Amino acid sequence: MRIRLTALMLALILLCTLLCSCGKKKTDPYETAVSMTDGEVQALIDAIGEPNDSMYASSCLGEGEDGELYYDGFTVYTYRDVDGTETVYDVMKSEH
């Protein structure tokens, strides 16, 4: 009886480990960024991390600034309003 109980416990532990490890899927940062278009930049950074580099310049869209956030393999284009809110407006894969 004790051997069956031990075997059952080990089987349950193995099943739980298998289910937990299968539940976590690696997400593609590019796909995550694309899905966050029109969302806040801080939410994007929270999801995929800080960019490798960034650049800002006066915007032709309004009084704020246009931003480019550089990640490995893609660039996130943003608009930062004068009130400080920054929104993702496009994501493009890098040419190189």
CYANA upper distance limits for C-alpha pairs under 8 A (distance plus 0.5 A):
  1 MET  CA      5 LEU  CA      6.80
  2 ARG  CA      6 THR  CA      6.68
  3 ILE  CA      7 ALA  CA      6.58
  4 ARG  CA      8 LEU  CA      6.53
  5 LEU  CA      9 MET  CA      6.66
  6 THR  CA     10 LEU  CA      6.69
  7 ALA  CA     11 ALA  CA      6.63
  8 LEU  CA     12 LEU  CA      6.70
  9 MET  CA     13 ILE  CA      6.70
 10 LEU  CA     14 LEU  CA      6.61
 11 ALA  CA     15 LEU  CA      6.61
 12 LEU  CA     16 CYS  CA      6.63
 13 ILE  CA     17 THR  CA      6.64
 14 LEU  CA     18 LEU  CA      6.61
 15 LEU  CA     19 LEU  CA      6.66
 16 CYS  CA     20 CYS  CA      6.57
 17 THR  CA     21 SER  CA      6.63
 18 LEU  CA     22 CYS  CA      6.70
 19 LEU  CA     23 GLY  CA      6.80
 20 CYS  CA     24 LYS  CA      7.72
 27 THR  CA     31 GLU  CA      8.14
 27 THR  CA     32 THR  CA      7.60
 28 ASP  CA     32 THR  CA      6.70
 29 PRO  CA     33 ALA  CA      6.58
 29 PRO  CA     48 ILE  CA      6.24
 30 TYR  CA     34 VAL  CA      6.72
 30 TYR  CA     73 GLY  CA      8.45
 30 TYR  CA     74 PHE  CA      7.27
 30 TYR  CA     91 VAL  CA      8.40
 30 TYR  CA     93 LYS  CA      8.34
 31 GLU  CA     35 SER  CA      6.68
 32 THR  CA     36 MET  CA      6.91
 32 THR  CA     44 LEU  CA      8.37
 32 THR  CA     47 ALA  CA      8.15
 32 THR  CA     48 ILE  CA      7.99
 33 ALA  CA     37 THR  CA      7.26
 33 ALA  CA     44 LEU  CA      6.94
 33 ALA  CA     48 ILE  CA      8.28
 33 ALA  CA     76 VAL  CA      7.95
 33 ALA  CA     91 VAL  CA      7.27
 34 VAL  CA     90 ASP  CA      7.96
 34 VAL  CA     91 VAL  CA      6.37
 36 MET  CA     40 GLU  CA      8.25
 36 MET  CA     44 LEU  CA      7.13
 36 MET  CA     88 VAL  CA      7.60
 37 THR  CA     87 THR  CA      8.36
 37 THR  CA     88 VAL  CA      5.63
 37 THR  CA     89 TYR  CA      6.00
 37 THR  CA     90 ASP  CA      6.63
 37 THR  CA     91 VAL  CA      7.97
 38 ASP  CA     87 THR  CA      6.45
 38 ASP  CA     88 VAL  CA      5.67
 38 ASP  CA     89 TYR  CA      5.94
 39 GLY  CA     43 ALA  CA      7.85
 39 GLY  CA     44 LEU  CA      8.23
 39 GLY  CA     87 THR  CA      6.09
 39 GLY  CA     88 VAL  CA      6.21
 40 GLU  CA     44 LEU  CA      7.24
 40 GLU  CA     85 THR  CA      7.96
 40 GLU  CA     86 GLU  CA      6.39
 40 GLU  CA     87 THR  CA      5.11
 40 GLU  CA     88 VAL  CA      6.73
 41 VAL  CA     45 ILE  CA      6.74
 41 VAL  CA     78 THR  CA      8.02
 41 VAL  CA     86 GLU  CA      6.13
 41 VAL  CA     87 THR  CA      5.84
 41 VAL  CA     88 VAL  CA      6.28
 42 GLN  CA     46 ASP  CA      6.57
 42 GLN  CA     86 GLU  CA      8.31
 43 ALA  CA     47 ALA  CA      6.71
 44 LEU  CA     48 ILE  CA      6.66
 44 LEU  CA     49 GLY  CA      8.03
 45 ILE  CA     49 GLY  CA      5.12
 45 ILE  CA     50 GLU  CA      5.95
 45 ILE  CA     51 PRO  CA      8.15
 46 ASP  CA     50 GLU  CA      8.43
 51 PRO  CA     69 LEU  CA      6.23
 51 PRO  CA     70 TYR  CA      5.95
 51 PRO  CA     71 TYR  CA      5.68
 52 ASN  CA     69 LEU  CA      8.07
 52 ASN  CA     70 TYR  CA      6.11
 52 ASN  CA     71 TYR  CA      5.98
 52 ASN  CA     72 ASP  CA      8.00
 53 ASP  CA     69 LEU  CA      6.61
 53 ASP  CA     70 TYR  CA      5.69
 53 ASP  CA     71 TYR  CA      7.87
 54 SER  CA     67 GLY  CA      7.56
 54 SER  CA     68 GLU  CA      5.93
 54 SER  CA     69 LEU  CA      4.92
 54 SER  CA     70 TYR  CA      6.28
 55 MET  CA     67 GLY  CA      6.16
 55 MET  CA     68 GLU  CA      5.74
 55 MET  CA     69 LEU  CA      7.25
 56 TYR  CA     65 GLU  CA      6.68
 56 TYR  CA     66 ASP  CA      6.09
 56 TYR  CA     67 GLY  CA      4.90
 56 TYR  CA     68 GLU  CA      6.97
 57 ALA  CA     65 GLU  CA      5.91
 57 ALA  CA     66 ASP  CA      6.01
 57 ALA  CA     67 GLY  CA      7.19
 58 SER  CA     63 GLU  CA      8.04
 58 SER  CA     64 GLY  CA      6.94
 58 SER  CA     65 GLU  CA      5.06
 58 SER  CA     66 ASP  CA      6.68
 59 SER  CA     63 GLU  CA      7.01
 59 SER  CA     64 GLY  CA      6.26
 59 SER  CA     65 GLU  CA      5.04
 59 SER  CA     66 ASP  CA      5.46
 59 SER  CA     79 TYR  CA      8.21
 60 CYS  CA     66 ASP  CA      8.48
 62 GLY  CA     81 ASP  CA      8.23
 63 GLU  CA     81 ASP  CA      7.41
 63 GLU  CA     82 VAL  CA      7.04
 64 GLY  CA     79 TYR  CA      7.48
 64 GLY  CA     80 ARG  CA      5.98
 64 GLY  CA     81 ASP  CA      4.85
 64 GLY  CA     82 VAL  CA      5.45
 65 GLU  CA     79 TYR  CA      6.28
 65 GLU  CA     80 ARG  CA      5.61
 65 GLU  CA     81 ASP  CA      7.08
 65 GLU  CA     82 VAL  CA      8.40
 66 ASP  CA     77 TYR  CA      7.76
 66 ASP  CA     78 THR  CA      6.20
 66 ASP  CA     79 TYR  CA      5.17
 66 ASP  CA     80 ARG  CA      6.82
 67 GLY  CA     76 VAL  CA      8.49
 67 GLY  CA     77 TYR  CA      6.13
 67 GLY  CA     78 THR  CA      5.24
 67 GLY  CA     79 TYR  CA      6.46
 67 GLY  CA     80 ARG  CA      7.63
 68 GLU  CA     75 THR  CA      6.95
 68 GLU  CA     76 VAL  CA      6.19
 68 GLU  CA     77 TYR  CA      5.22
 68 GLU  CA     78 THR  CA      6.77
 69 LEU  CA     75 THR  CA      6.10
 69 LEU  CA     76 VAL  CA      5.47
 69 LEU  CA     77 TYR  CA      6.92
 69 LEU  CA     78 THR  CA      8.25
 70 TYR  CA     74 PHE  CA      7.00
 70 TYR  CA     75 THR  CA      5.21
 70 TYR  CA     76 VAL  CA      7.02
 71 TYR  CA     75 THR  CA      6.36
 71 TYR  CA     76 VAL  CA      8.23
 73 GLY  CA     93 LYS  CA      6.23
 73 GLY  CA     94 SER  CA      5.59
 73 GLY  CA     96 HIS  CA      8.19
 74 PHE  CA     91 VAL  CA      7.49
 74 PHE  CA     92 MET  CA      6.00
 74 PHE  CA     93 LYS  CA      4.49
 74 PHE  CA     94 SER  CA      5.19
 75 THR  CA     91 VAL  CA      6.24
 75 THR  CA     92 MET  CA      5.94
 75 THR  CA     93 LYS  CA      6.82
 75 THR  CA     94 SER  CA      7.14
 76 VAL  CA     88 VAL  CA      7.37
 76 VAL  CA     89 TYR  CA      8.34
 76 VAL  CA     90 ASP  CA      6.52
 76 VAL  CA     91 VAL  CA      5.02
 76 VAL  CA     92 MET  CA      7.15
 77 TYR  CA     88 VAL  CA      6.50
 77 TYR  CA     89 TYR  CA      6.31
 77 TYR  CA     90 ASP  CA      5.56
 77 TYR  CA     91 VAL  CA      6.52
 78 THR  CA     86 GLU  CA      7.02
 78 THR  CA     87 THR  CA      5.88
 78 THR  CA     88 VAL  CA      4.94
 78 THR  CA     89 TYR  CA      5.87
 78 THR  CA     90 ASP  CA      7.51
 79 TYR  CA     86 GLU  CA      5.97
 79 TYR  CA     87 THR  CA      5.86
 79 TYR  CA     88 VAL  CA      7.16
 79 TYR  CA     89 TYR  CA      7.45
 80 ARG  CA     84 GLY  CA      6.53
 80 ARG  CA     85 THR  CA      6.12
 80 ARG  CA     86 GLU  CA      4.54
 80 ARG  CA     87 THR  CA      6.96
 81 ASP  CA     85 THR  CA      5.96
 81 ASP  CA     86 GLU  CA      6.73
